[in-house]
Amino acid sequence: MAGAFGTVFMPEMSISWFDGNGWTTPQMVASDHIPIHPAAHVLHYSSTCFDGQKAFKHSDGSVYTFRIEDNIERFAQSSRLLHLPTIDQDVTKEMTMALLEKYADDVPDTPGSMYIRPTHIGTDVSIGKAAAPSSTSAVYILLSPVGDYFASGDKALKLLVDEHDMRCAPHVGMVKSGGNYASALHPIMSARAEHDVDQVLFSPDGIVQETGASNFIMIDGDELITPALNTSFLHGITRDSILTLARDAGYRVNECELSVSEVIERAQKPETEASLPGTAAVLAPVGELLYAGKTYTVGSGKPGPKTLALRKRLNDIQWGLAKDTHGWLTKVR
Ligand SMILES: *Cc1c(COP(=O)(O)O)cnc(C)c1O
């Protein structure tokens, strides 16, 4: 498969339209275009949400989704918080499974996977609804084969700790909605241009939230520390999975209000580790924090052994190399 992450698609997608009263029977259609009006609500007022998950091919050729019901539950919650029409979660799951069954042969071997992108858009033809929801919409599901995220090596990332900017408005951080990514872009681009960092750790008023597209975790001894869930950041399913596996492994998991000063203090201990959980990278190691003009190395500055062990533990379950003790996998074929 050629192309950067997220640029290659299966030729068909599954789509269902809501006309204000009911949903059309899902259809498989060409995935390279969608007929919507230039005045569609989504194009002006960002009535859009999505989700992201992966399907994996095991060595015997069987294909599994990972925590699909949790992903669809979050997709339904995002739709609800954007006042988009209510999705049918069972139908959304059936659409995903039927599409994956059809393209099961195209699911890449591990460490690759098939990325699944359900999307919900407001389709009302009205530029007069700036402060009103779209009463019509479409849900569609795209499949995108992806390769090994760490193919070019596992380098520890450098983050700018930003105490001033917010990633998005704090009441919609847990919605996977297009507008949130647009609003985070300027701080991220400025940080990259001015400070040569990989990502921004948004920490308004000195309280850590997350980066542009992944959550934040620290490991200090046998303690795993991460911000407790609130509306200001995305409730990652990878975060939740890693926390579960960390508890299984005997870590004390501490979900708390995490201040920048605590992060900087703990980072300076020689064995501290930090990482970013998210579906794409699973757990990306963090090696440096740039804060108030000073660079702080996190522990050794290299990908940490505990971080890599937790990532392997999750990958092993996803890839069928370890027992799925939490019932996270659903068989496609
Ligand atoms: C999707 C996403 C995450 C990670 O969620 P996962 O369910 O682990 O993939 C974290 N932060 C943001 C802003 C996201 O969009």
The ligand as an SDF file (V2000), in Angstrom:
LIG
                    3D

 15 15  0  0  0  0  0  0  0  0999 V2000
   -9.0390   10.2800   18.8210 C   0  0  0  0  0  0  0  0  0  0  0  0
   -8.3440   11.1590   19.7740 C   0  0  0  0  0  0  0  0  0  0  0  0
   -7.6350   10.6720   20.8850 C   0  0  0  0  0  0  0  0  0  0  0  0
   -7.3680    9.2140   21.1030 C   0  0  0  0  0  0  0  0  0  0  0  0
   -8.5120    8.4280   21.1870 O   0  0  0  0  0  0  0  0  0  0  0  0
   -8.4080    6.8840   20.8830 P   0  0  0  0  0  0  0  0  0  0  0  0
   -9.7740    6.3800   21.1360 O   0  0  0  0  0  0  0  0  0  0  0  0
   -7.4180    6.3250   21.8130 O   0  0  0  0  0  0  0  0  0  0  0  0
   -7.9620    6.7510   19.4620 O   0  0  0  0  0  0  0  0  0  0  0  0
   -7.1190   11.5730   21.7890 C   0  0  0  0  0  0  0  0  0  0  0  0
   -7.2520   12.8970   21.6100 N   0  0  0  0  0  0  0  0  0  0  0  0
   -7.9080   13.4070   20.5440 C   0  0  0  0  0  0  0  0  0  0  0  0
   -8.0320   14.8760   20.4180 C   0  0  0  0  0  0  0  0  0  0  0  0
   -8.4580   12.5540   19.5980 C   0  0  0  0  0  0  0  0  0  0  0  0
   -9.0800   13.0450   18.5350 O   0  0  0  0  0  0  0  0  0  0  0  0
  1  2  1  0
  2  3  1  0
  2 14  2  0
  3  4  1  0
  3 10  2  0
  4  5  1  0
  5  6  1  0
  6  7  2  0
  6  8  1  0
  6  9  1  0
 10 11  1  0
 11 12  2  0
 12 13  1  0
 12 14  1  0
 14 15  1  0
M  END
$$$$
